[in-house]
Structures are given as structure tokens and as C-alpha cells.
Amino acid sequence: MAPKLSEFVKAYDVRGLVGSQLTPEVMEAIGAAAVAVTGETTWAVGHDMRDSGPGFAEAFARGAARAGADVVDAGLCSTDMLYFIAGQRNVAGAMFTASHNPAEYNGLKMCLPAARPIGLDTGLADIRDKAQAILDGEPAPVSDKPGTTTSEDFLAAYAAYMRELVDLSGIRPLKIVVDAGNGMGGHTVPAVLGDQLLDALPLEIDALYFELDGTFPNHEANPLEPANLVDLQARVKEVGADLGLAFDGDADRCFVVDAEGAPVTPSAITALIATRELEKHPGSAVCHNLITSKAVPEIIAEHGGRPLRTRVGHSYIKAVMAEEDAVFGGEHSGHYYFKDFWFADTGMLAAMHVLAAVGGSDQTLAELAQDYVRYTASGEINSKVDDPGAKIDEVAAHYAGQGGVETDLLDGLTVSFADGSWANLRPSNTEPLLRLNVEGPDQASMERLRDDILRIVRN
């Protein structure tokens, strides 16, 4: 019996178990369906370091070529490198990765030319249904003129382009620790920040876990989880580095720690990069999702920008950025989006902005970050509930009619208070969970609001 694609085709991508859900047959069907649904006749295909990646990429290419598309096999890629190819060549893209998921998983992210995202509401649902029909016995589309498959290495071109966007050649010398988590940062960091392909930069790089290994032998490649930053934090202090960088498995996200090993929040990084981009593009729009700190829109406005608040999720923030011609966008999860990068997210470019800011200043990263931290945040708190919608309604009713309280429903429920405190409660896209984020002007205010909402949610 064919796998049910609806069980592992998510809101923005495909993510499932290798063997039982993801097979070469599934990927070949998706490749054929992607060509049939989108009408795109040139595709770039890449994969991360997982063992199943090359075979899945080959199967997708086979299905796409039989349906009439020419395929460029880019081989090992970070996700943002695949976006670079789709943007620079103006072709559709397919990236085989499960990001930070455990070794038994793989997945697929697709985009249209110019790195425009393919999500459930922009073609992925139709691709899913077409592929399911093929797997269930409908003949796969076969063109009278099958496409070709060629191979090309884009690493040097990607590295050169990133260096064009952020020039690090003139910064003061910095010592940095980079934790690639055995993911694709181990492939791209030596090319972009090191001297593997281009001239050396004023950077001394201490490499942690650069060996490509989809079994993640050292720690999960998800720097959003504090436990996965422990090795980086210790190494930064041990070697006296100026800062540390941690990339996730497909290297489209980057997290930063200062010289003392203290994490610098993605909200602070968003604000820092926003000020740099607004120096180059005065008056531009800058997007931030509704989980980022309240400081982010304040700082954007103070620097002459136009802050735009969006829902959580890359397809939403990319759509708003394109509509409003925003110069930059940041999310609480460590995703950073750039107009100069086809409105796509790239952990590498965010890291380079941080290095440029520190290396162009006589201040430490901790000193620079102080300018962008104004409130106290809870971090994301998950609660398993039977009926997420009912709990959200219960919390909304609790605050209804209270003086000085504002609510909105842009993404779940957000409640805002006169003292600057706010909370957002939103359901997970994939699990019976409610995700709570709270921020306040101080620790006590944040904790009061956090505990007030959790009492309702967990009772």
C-alpha cells in the first residue's frame, strides 16, 4: 500500500521517516507532480548530509525529467545555497533536508523561481494530491521530450555572492567558534568565512563538529534548544573567542553567543541587522513576526524604518516582504530574510552581519547587544491540550473586558497590556500543542502573566 502523503506533507515542506514514509518511489512521484502542477521546466536539486539524500534527489530528478523538466543536480547544499541557485538562475528548486530532525528523518523543501516558497496554499497541496494519485496507480506524466539531468557545483559562486553582500575584508581581526552540528555549516562555512575557495578574511575560526554526518553524533543540530549550545558556549570561553555561531542541520538558521557564552536572542539579532539594513536603505519596511520582542518594532521605527508585524512561518513573512518590498525580516526562531537574497532566509548572511557589526566596532558583542534588549521574555512554552481552540477561547474570555487590555487574532491570540507586557498563545501546525510566548518590562511582570495564562491552559 502506498504511503499517505497527507501524513507527512506539512504546511511548508515534506518531513517524514525514511523507509516507511519517504522512499525513492515517493520522491519520484513528487518530482513528476511538481513539474505537472507548477509548469516549471527547469529545476535545481540539492541535498544535505543525510545518507538518504542523494538517492532521494536522484529519484526526484528522474520523475521531473520524465515529465519534461531539465534538472541541475547541485549535490551537497545548505538550504540557503539552494535558494541562491533558484534566485540567481531563476529556476525552481528542490532541497532534500529534514533540518534538525533526527537521523531517521528526511524531507523536501521546494521553491519556485526567484526562491518563492511553495507551501500548502501556494501549490504544495496540489503537488501532494497529484503525487498521491500517481502512487495509487494513476500513470505518471511522461513528456514526449524528456528533460536532461546535469551536475554543477555552486559552492564557489554562493560564497562569492555572500561576500559581495557583506564585506568582511576590512573588519578588525576576530576569533570565532563555529558549531556546525555535523550539518551543512561544515560545508559552507569554510567556503564563505574561511580560505577554502576565496581569500582569507580577518577571522580565526575554531571549528566544532564540521564533519558532515547525518546521524548527528555530537548533539542535535537544533540550536534553538539550549542543551545544543552547551559545547559552543564552553568552547568560546575556553579559547577566549569574541563570539560563537551555531548553525542548524541545513544551515538556514544561525544562533549567536557572546564572548561569555551567553546567547544573544534572535530578537536582538533581528534589531541589530535591521539597523544595518536601514542605514543602506533608509525608510524601508522591515518585517518581524509577532513572537519577536516588542523592542524590535520600536528600534525599527527609531531608525526610520517601517515595522511590519507578521504571522509565524516563512511563507507568511516572505509574502509580506515581497508585497511591501521590505529590506529585511526576522523571526524568533533564528530565521532571517533579506531582500538582497530574494526575500529568502539565510543563516550565513545573518552571521556575516553580526561579524561585520562586531568587527567594525571597538565594542564587544555583549555591549552591542545591550542596545537591542529592553524586555524580559519567557521563551516558548509548550502545553499539550486536547482542544487547543477551546483553550484559546477560554484565555480570551478571561481577559475580555479588562481595562487596558488589547487583543488580536493575527496568529492565535495575542493579549497586550498597558505596562508593555504581552502574550501570544497559538496552536502548533502539527501537534496537539499550544505554544505560549510572554514578554514583560521586567521578570516579575513576565512571570505573573505567564503563570496566569498557564493556569488556564493546563487546568
C-alpha positions as CSV (number, residue, x, y, z in Angstrom):
1,M,0.0,0.0,0.0
2,A,1.3,3.4,-0.9
3,P,2.2,5.8,1.9
4,K,-0.4,8.5,2.7
5,L,1.3,11.8,1.8
6,S,-1.1,13.8,3.9
7,E,0.5,12.3,7.0
8,F,3.9,13.9,6.3
9,V,3.4,16.8,3.9
10,K,3.4,19.7,6.3
11,A,2.4,23.4,5.9
12,Y,5.7,24.4,4.2
13,D,7.5,21.2,3.4
14,V,7.7,17.4,3.4
15,R,9.1,15.8,6.6
16,G,8.9,12.1,7.3
17,L,10.5,8.8,8.3
18,V,12.9,7.3,5.8
19,G,11.7,3.9,4.5
20,S,8.2,3.8,5.9
21,Q,7.1,7.2,4.6
22,L,9.8,8.6,2.4
23,T,11.0,6.3,-0.4
24,P,12.6,6.8,-3.8
25,E,9.1,5.9,-5.3
26,V,7.5,8.7,-3.3
27,M,10.2,11.2,-4.3
28,E,9.9,10.2,-8.0
29,A,6.2,10.7,-7.9
30,I,6.6,14.1,-6.2
31,G,9.2,15.1,-8.8
32,A,6.7,14.3,-11.6
33,A,3.9,16.0,-9.8
34,A,5.9,19.1,-9.1
35,V,6.6,19.6,-12.8
36,A,3.0,18.9,-13.8
37,V,1.5,21.2,-11.2
38,T,3.9,24.2,-11.4
39,G,4.6,24.0,-15.1
40,E,8.3,24.8,-14.3
41,T,10.6,23.1,-16.7
42,T,14.0,23.7,-15.1
43,W,14.7,22.6,-11.5
44,A,17.8,22.7,-9.3
45,V,18.0,19.8,-6.9
46,G,20.3,19.7,-3.8
47,H,20.5,17.6,-0.6
48,D,22.1,17.8,2.8
49,M,24.4,15.3,4.5
50,R,21.8,12.6,5.3
51,D,22.6,9.2,3.8
52,S,19.2,9.1,2.0
53,G,19.7,12.5,0.4
54,P,21.5,11.5,-2.8
55,G,19.1,8.7,-3.6
56,F,16.0,10.9,-3.0
57,A,17.4,13.7,-5.1
58,E,18.1,11.3,-7.9
59,A,14.6,9.9,-7.7
60,F,13.0,13.4,-7.8
61,A,15.2,14.3,-10.8
62,R,14.1,11.1,-12.6
63,G,10.4,11.9,-12.1
64,A,10.9,15.5,-13.1
65,A,13.0,14.7,-16.2
66,R,10.4,12.1,-17.4
67,A,7.8,14.8,-17.1
68,G,9.8,17.1,-19.3
69,A,11.9,19.2,-17.0
70,D,15.7,19.8,-17.2
71,V,17.3,19.2,-13.8
72,V,20.5,20.6,-12.5
73,D,22.0,18.4,-9.7
74,A,23.7,20.7,-7.3
75,G,24.8,17.9,-4.9
76,L,25.6,18.9,-1.3
77,C,23.8,22.1,-0.4
78,S,22.7,24.1,2.6
79,T,19.1,25.2,2.2
80,D,20.1,28.9,1.6
81,M,22.6,27.7,-1.0
82,L,19.7,26.1,-2.9
83,Y,17.7,29.4,-2.6
84,F,20.8,31.2,-4.0
85,I,20.7,28.8,-7.1
86,A,16.9,29.3,-7.5
87,G,17.4,33.0,-7.3
88,Q,20.4,33.6,-9.4
89,R,19.4,31.1,-12.1
90,N,15.7,32.0,-11.8
91,V,14.7,28.3,-11.7
92,A,12.6,26.2,-9.4
93,G,14.3,24.3,-6.6
94,A,14.0,21.2,-4.5
95,M,16.1,20.8,-1.4
96,F,16.3,17.4,0.4
97,T,16.7,18.1,4.1
98,A,15.0,17.4,7.4
99,S,16.8,20.3,9.0
100,H,17.4,19.5,12.7
101,N,15.2,16.4,12.8
102,P,16.8,13.1,14.0
103,A,18.8,10.8,11.6
104,E,15.8,8.6,10.7
105,Y,14.0,11.6,9.1
106,N,14.4,13.3,5.8
107,G,12.3,15.9,4.0
108,L,11.9,18.2,1.0
109,K,11.6,21.9,0.7
110,M,10.6,23.3,-2.7
111,C,10.5,26.8,-4.2
112,L,9.6,28.5,-7.4
113,P,12.0,30.6,-9.5
114,A,13.4,33.5,-7.5
115,A,13.2,31.4,-4.4
116,R,9.5,32.0,-4.0
117,P,8.1,29.5,-1.4
118,I,5.9,26.6,-2.2
119,G,3.6,25.9,0.7
120,L,0.2,24.2,1.1
121,D,-1.6,27.3,-0.1
122,T,0.8,28.0,-3.0
123,G,1.0,24.7,-4.8
124,L,2.2,22.1,-2.3
125,A,-1.3,20.7,-1.6
126,D,-1.8,20.2,-5.4
127,I,1.6,18.5,-5.7
128,R,0.7,16.3,-2.8
129,D,-2.6,15.2,-4.3
130,K,-1.1,14.6,-7.8
131,A,1.8,12.6,-6.3
132,Q,-0.7,10.6,-4.3
133,A,-2.7,9.8,-7.4
134,I,0.5,8.6,-9.1
135,L,1.4,6.4,-6.1
136,D,-2.1,5.0,-6.1
137,G,-1.9,3.8,-9.7
138,E,-2.5,6.8,-12.0
139,P,0.1,7.0,-14.8
140,A,2.8,9.5,-14.1
141,P,3.2,12.3,-16.6
142,V,5.7,11.5,-19.3
143,S,6.8,14.1,-21.8
144,D,7.3,13.4,-25.5
145,K,10.6,15.2,-24.9
146,P,12.1,14.1,-21.6
147,G,14.4,16.6,-19.9
148,T,18.1,16.3,-19.2
149,T,20.0,15.9,-15.9
150,T,23.3,17.7,-15.5
151,S,25.6,18.3,-12.4
152,E,27.1,21.6,-11.3
153,D,29.0,22.8,-8.2
154,F,27.7,26.1,-7.0
155,L,29.7,26.5,-3.7
156,A,32.2,29.0,-5.1
157,A,29.5,31.2,-6.7
158,Y,27.5,31.1,-3.5
159,A,30.5,32.1,-1.4
160,A,31.4,34.9,-3.7
161,Y,27.8,36.3,-3.7
162,M,27.6,36.3,0.1
163,R,30.9,38.2,0.4
164,E,29.5,40.7,-2.1
165,L,26.5,41.4,0.2
166,V,28.5,41.8,3.4
167,D,32.2,42.9,3.0
168,L,34.2,41.5,5.9
169,S,37.6,42.2,4.5
170,G,38.2,45.4,6.5
171,I,37.0,44.3,9.9
172,R,39.3,44.1,12.9
173,P,40.6,40.6,13.5
174,L,38.1,38.3,15.3
175,K,38.4,34.9,16.8
176,I,35.2,32.9,16.5
177,V,33.9,29.5,17.3
178,V,31.5,27.9,14.8
179,D,29.4,24.8,15.8
180,A,28.1,23.2,12.6
181,G,26.4,20.4,14.5
182,N,27.7,17.9,11.8
183,G,25.4,19.7,9.5
184,M,25.8,21.7,6.3
185,G,27.5,24.6,8.0
186,G,30.6,22.3,7.9
187,H,30.3,22.5,4.1
188,T,29.6,26.2,3.6
189,V,31.5,28.0,6.5
190,P,34.9,27.1,5.2
191,A,33.9,28.4,1.7
192,V,32.3,31.6,2.8
193,L,34.2,32.6,6.0
194,G,37.4,30.6,5.6
195,D,40.0,30.5,2.8
196,Q,39.0,27.2,1.2
197,L,37.9,28.9,-2.0
198,L,38.4,32.6,-1.6
199,D,41.0,34.9,0.0
200,A,41.3,34.7,3.8
201,L,39.2,37.1,5.9
202,P,40.4,38.6,9.2
203,L,38.8,35.7,11.0
204,E,40.3,32.9,13.1
205,I,37.8,30.1,13.0
206,D,37.7,27.4,15.7
207,A,35.6,24.6,14.1
208,L,33.3,22.4,16.1
209,Y,31.7,19.4,14.5
210,F,32.3,20.3,10.9
211,E,32.3,16.7,9.8
212,L,29.2,16.0,7.7
213,D,27.3,13.3,9.5
214,G,23.5,12.9,9.2
215,T,23.5,10.7,12.4
216,F,24.4,13.8,14.5
217,P,26.9,12.0,16.8
218,N,27.6,15.0,19.0
219,H,24.3,16.8,19.6
220,E,21.0,17.5,17.8
221,A,21.6,20.2,15.1
222,N,18.9,22.5,16.6
223,P,20.5,25.5,18.3
224,L,17.1,26.7,19.4
225,E,17.3,24.2,22.2
226,P,19.7,25.4,25.0
227,A,21.2,22.0,25.5
228,N,22.6,22.0,22.0
229,L,24.6,25.3,22.7
230,V,26.5,23.9,25.7
231,D,29.5,22.7,23.7
232,L,29.7,26.0,21.8
233,Q,29.4,28.1,25.0
234,A,32.2,26.1,26.7
235,R,34.5,26.3,23.7
236,V,34.0,30.1,23.3
237,K,35.1,30.7,26.9
238,E,37.9,28.1,26.7
239,V,39.6,29.7,23.7
240,G,38.8,33.3,24.5
241,A,36.8,33.8,21.3
242,D,35.0,37.1,20.5
243,L,31.8,35.2,19.8
244,G,30.3,31.9,18.8
245,L,28.0,30.9,15.9
246,A,25.7,27.8,15.8
247,F,24.0,26.6,12.6
248,D,21.2,24.1,12.4
249,G,21.3,21.0,10.2
250,D,20.6,22.6,6.8
251,A,22.3,25.9,7.9
252,D,19.4,28.2,7.1
253,R,19.3,29.3,10.8
254,C,22.1,30.7,12.9
255,F,22.3,31.4,16.6
256,V,24.9,33.6,18.3
257,V,26.6,33.6,21.7
258,D,28.8,36.3,23.1
259,A,32.3,36.1,24.5
260,E,31.0,34.9,27.8
261,G,28.9,32.2,26.1
262,A,25.6,34.0,26.8
263,P,23.1,33.5,24.0
264,V,22.1,36.7,22.1
265,T,18.4,36.4,21.4
266,P,17.2,36.2,17.8
267,S,15.1,39.4,18.6
268,A,18.3,41.3,19.4
269,I,20.0,39.9,16.2
270,T,16.9,41.0,14.2
271,A,17.1,44.5,15.6
272,L,20.9,44.7,15.0
273,I,20.6,43.6,11.4
274,A,17.6,45.8,10.8
275,T,19.5,48.9,11.9
276,R,22.3,48.0,9.5
277,E,20.0,47.4,6.6
278,L,18.1,50.7,7.3
279,E,21.4,52.5,7.1
280,K,21.7,51.3,3.5
281,H,18.0,51.6,2.7
282,P,16.5,54.5,4.7
283,G,12.8,54.4,5.3
284,S,12.3,50.8,4.2
285,A,9.9,48.3,5.6
286,V,11.3,45.6,8.0
287,C,9.2,42.5,8.9
288,H,9.2,40.8,12.2
289,N,6.9,38.0,13.4
290,L,4.6,38.5,16.3
291,I,6.8,36.4,18.7
292,T,9.8,38.8,18.4
293,S,10.4,41.2,21.2
294,K,8.4,44.4,21.4
295,A,11.8,46.1,21.2
296,V,12.2,45.1,17.6
297,P,9.4,47.3,16.1
298,E,10.4,50.1,18.5
299,I,14.0,50.0,17.2
300,I,13.0,49.7,13.6
301,A,10.8,52.9,13.9
302,E,13.5,54.7,15.9
303,H,15.9,54.2,12.9
304,G,13.4,55.5,10.4
305,G,12.1,52.1,9.2
306,R,8.5,50.9,8.9
307,P,7.9,47.8,11.1
308,L,5.5,45.2,9.7
309,R,4.2,42.5,12.1
310,T,3.5,39.1,10.5
311,R,2.3,35.6,11.4
312,V,4.9,33.0,12.4
313,G,6.2,31.0,9.4
314,H,8.4,31.6,6.5
315,S,5.7,31.6,3.8
316,Y,3.9,34.4,5.6
317,I,6.9,36.6,6.3
318,K,8.2,36.1,2.7
319,A,4.9,37.0,1.2
320,V,4.6,40.2,3.2
321,M,8.2,41.1,2.5
322,A,7.6,40.7,-1.3
323,E,4.3,42.7,-1.2
324,E,5.8,45.6,0.8
325,D,9.3,45.4,-0.7
326,A,10.8,45.0,2.8
327,V,14.5,45.1,3.1
328,F,14.8,42.6,5.9
329,G,12.8,40.3,8.1
330,G,13.5,38.3,11.3
331,E,11.8,35.6,13.3
332,H,12.2,34.5,16.9
333,S,13.3,31.0,15.7
334,G,16.6,32.3,14.1
335,H,15.3,32.7,10.6
336,Y,16.5,35.9,8.9
337,Y,15.2,37.0,5.5
338,F,16.9,39.5,3.1
339,K,15.6,41.5,0.1
340,D,19.1,41.1,-1.4
341,F,18.7,37.3,-1.1
342,W,15.4,37.1,-3.0
343,F,13.4,37.6,0.3
344,A,14.7,34.2,1.4
345,D,16.2,33.1,4.7
346,T,19.9,32.6,5.2
347,G,21.7,31.9,8.4
348,M,25.1,32.6,6.8
349,L,24.2,36.2,5.8
350,A,22.8,36.9,9.3
351,A,26.1,35.6,10.8
352,M,28.1,37.8,8.5
353,H,26.1,40.9,9.5
354,V,26.9,40.1,13.2
355,L,30.6,39.7,12.3
356,A,30.6,43.0,10.4
357,A,28.9,44.8,13.3
358,V,31.3,43.5,15.9
359,G,34.4,43.7,13.6
360,G,33.5,47.2,12.6
361,S,33.3,48.4,16.2
362,D,35.5,48.6,19.3
363,Q,32.7,47.2,21.4
364,T,32.1,43.5,22.3
365,L,29.1,41.7,21.1
366,A,27.6,41.8,24.6
367,E,28.0,45.6,24.6
368,L,26.4,46.0,21.2
369,A,23.5,43.7,22.1
370,Q,22.6,45.8,25.1
371,D,21.2,48.4,22.8
372,Y,18.7,45.9,21.5
373,V,17.4,44.2,24.7
374,R,14.7,46.1,26.6
375,Y,12.3,43.5,27.9
376,T,12.2,40.1,29.6
377,A,10.9,37.1,27.7
378,S,9.7,33.7,28.8
379,G,10.8,31.8,25.7
380,E,8.4,29.4,24.0
381,I,6.4,27.2,26.5
382,N,4.5,24.2,25.0
383,S,1.5,22.7,26.7
384,K,-0.3,19.5,25.4
385,V,-4.0,20.0,25.3
386,D,-7.0,18.1,23.9
387,D,-8.7,21.1,22.3
388,P,-6.3,24.0,21.5
389,G,-9.1,26.2,20.1
390,A,-11.2,25.8,23.2
391,K,-8.3,26.8,25.5
392,I,-7.6,29.9,23.4
393,D,-11.2,30.9,23.7
394,E,-11.0,30.4,27.4
395,V,-8.0,32.6,27.7
396,A,-9.6,35.3,25.5
397,A,-12.7,35.2,27.7
398,H,-10.6,35.6,30.8
399,Y,-9.2,38.9,29.6
400,A,-12.3,40.2,27.8
401,G,-13.5,43.5,29.2
402,Q,-10.5,44.1,31.4
403,G,-9.4,47.7,31.2
404,G,-6.2,48.5,29.3
405,V,-6.1,45.0,27.6
406,E,-6.0,44.8,23.8
407,T,-6.4,41.5,21.9
408,D,-5.9,40.4,18.3
409,L,-6.1,37.2,16.4
410,L,-3.5,37.6,13.7
411,D,-1.9,34.3,14.7
412,G,-3.6,32.6,17.6
413,L,-4.4,35.0,20.4
414,T,-2.3,38.0,21.4
415,V,-3.1,40.0,24.5
416,S,-1.3,43.3,25.2
417,F,-1.3,45.3,28.4
418,A,-0.7,48.9,29.3
419,D,2.6,48.2,31.2
420,G,4.1,46.8,28.0
421,S,3.5,43.2,28.8
422,W,2.1,40.9,26.1
423,A,1.5,37.2,25.5
424,N,0.8,35.2,22.4
425,L,-0.9,31.8,22.5
426,R,-1.1,29.9,19.3
427,P,-1.7,26.2,18.2
428,S,1.0,24.1,16.7
429,N,0.6,23.3,13.0
430,T,1.5,19.6,13.5
431,E,0.8,18.6,17.1
432,P,-2.0,19.0,19.8
433,L,0.1,21.7,21.5
434,L,-0.4,25.3,22.5
435,R,2.7,27.5,22.2
436,L,2.9,30.4,24.7
437,N,5.3,33.3,24.5
438,V,5.3,36.1,27.1
439,E,7.2,39.3,27.5
440,G,7.2,41.9,30.1
441,P,9.1,45.1,31.2
442,D,10.7,43.0,34.0
443,Q,11.0,39.5,35.3
444,A,8.2,39.8,37.8
445,S,5.7,41.2,35.3
446,M,6.5,38.5,32.7
447,E,6.2,35.7,35.3
448,R,2.8,37.0,36.6
449,L,1.3,37.0,33.1
450,R,2.9,33.7,32.1
451,D,1.6,31.9,35.2
452,D,-1.9,33.5,34.9
453,I,-2.2,32.1,31.3
454,L,-0.7,28.7,32.1
455,R,-3.2,28.2,35.0
456,I,-6.0,28.4,32.4
457,V,-4.3,26.4,29.7
458,R,-3.2,23.5,31.9
459,N,-6.3,23.1,34.0
